[in-house]
Amino acid sequence: MSRRAWLLFAAASLLWGFPYFLIKVAIVDLSPVFVFFGRAAIAAAVLVPVAALRGLLPALRGRLRFVVALSLVHIVGPFLLITYGELYVTSSLAGLIIAVEPVVVGLMLARAEPFTPTRVVGLVLGFGGVAVLTGVELGGGGPAVIGAALVLLATVGYAYATIMIQRRGSDIPPTALVAGSMLSSTVLLAPFAAFALPTPPVRSTSWASLAALGLFCTAIAMIAFYALIADVGPNKAGLVTYVNPLVAVLLGVALLDEPLRWSLPVGAVLILAGCWLSTRRPRPARPAESAEAAPVASAASAQPVAWSRSVAPTEPARSVTSVESAQPVAVESS
């Protein structure tokens, strides 16, 4: 990868490891609905002017239905589920559960990609890691189980959003797509936030956490991630999933005094190993094998084995076209 790609990768990985910690701080004084609304509104206030100055907003013309649908699946649903979930579970646990997203994507793409033994092992390990975390960390019951279920459900939204962007939104400039999604999310949540206004006193740390969530962990992080997809493709971009859960655990343990039980590192290893195996590309066939399989391949050429993806640039003057395999990319913006 280029130096620019490594910088984008580092930025997305770190910034998406912080939200779980910041949400935990913010919801002490602010309601989950207001936290989400404020996060989306701050991001929209930054991104919409940036997209307008770059002349990117016309790319959304005629795509309102897709943008609103993506907002519901990728932002409104997951953000609310994670924020409410963190009322009952630690930020470390939330960050690790979200890491199972590539495994969920693998299940959703089961028809496009037949299960290989490696992928099956990856799926088993990934969900086994979730089972270890929830079984030990939650003590087998109580409200924490509901919190963990909400966070796990958020991964389903992220996973489906991954497929939506690859199939229907890859021709939209990243800045315009994020700006439109955040603006529509803000409008959708405004009526609910009006009935969840904060009650004084609100600590400055809560306001600061909300501001950081909107500006750094949402606006800047999503621009960096979509730009990374345009630079290196979805497979390499999805590797941020392996880094941000570790950032979440470190912050939770170091700054929030969350317990570090054996289940956290064990569950993390199982989930990350499962993600790697379930999204791993099969080895290319040897030349001799390819020659023998040629008649079969030609007969089956009508089967969809790859997606053709026009990658939208961050600036209108540049255009890149690439063909990506059906391997999933983790589109995570927790």
C-alpha positions, 0 to 999 in steps of 0.5 A: 500500500502507498503511504497515503493508504497506510495513513488512511488505514491508521486513521480509520483503525484508531478513530473507530476504536475510540467511539465505544469509550466516548459513548460510555463517557457521554451517556453518563449525562446524555440520553442515547438518542441525544448522543446519536443525534448530536453525533450525526448533526456534528458530522453533517455540519462538517461534511455537507459544507465540505462536499458542497465546496468540492462540488460533490453534492450533485452526485447524490441527485436521483439517489435520495432513496438509496442514501436514506436507506443506507442511513437507516441500515448503516447509521441510525440503526447501528448507532442507536443499538450500540449506544443503548447496548453500552448502557448494559455492557462494557465498552471493551465488550461492545468493541469486540462484539462489533469485530464479528461483522466480517463473519456476518458478511460472510454468512450473507454472501453464502450464495455468492461464495460457496462455503469452503472448509476454511470459511466454515472454520472461520465462521465457527471460530468467530461466533465461538469467540462471541459465545466465550465473551457473552458467556463469561463477561455477562455471567449467563444472564441479566440486562447485560445479555440484552445489551450484548444482543443489541450490539450484535444486532448492530453488526447485522446492519453494518454487514448489510450496509457493506453489501449495499455500498459495494453493489449500489453506492460505489459510484458516489464520491465518499465525501458526498455519500457520508455527508448525505447519510449523516444529514438524512440521519440527523433529520430522521432523529431530530423529532425523537431528540427533541423529547430527549434533551439533556437535563442540567447539570451536564459535565464538560467531559460529556459534551467533549465526548459528544463533540469528538464522536461527531467530528473525529470518530464519525466525519473524519473516520468515515471519509478516511475509510471510504477513501481507503476503499477507493485507494486499495479496494474493499478487501484490504480496507476491511482489515481495520476490523482487526485493529479497532477492537484492540484499541477499544479494549485498551481504552476501556481497561486503561481509562474506564477501569473495566475488568480484564478477564481471560475471556477478553483476550481469548474471545478477541483471538477467536473473533479475529482469527475467524474474521481472517479465515472467513474472508480469506481468498482461496489460493489460485489454481496451478497452471496444470490444474487450470488447463484441466479445468478449462472446459468446466470453467467455460461452461460455468462462465455465466456464474457471477464470480466477481463484482464489477465496481466503479470506485468513486474518487474523492475528487470529480476529476479522477476516475478509477475502475476496478474489479473486486472479488465477492469477498466482503469488506467491513464497513464499520462506523461504530 
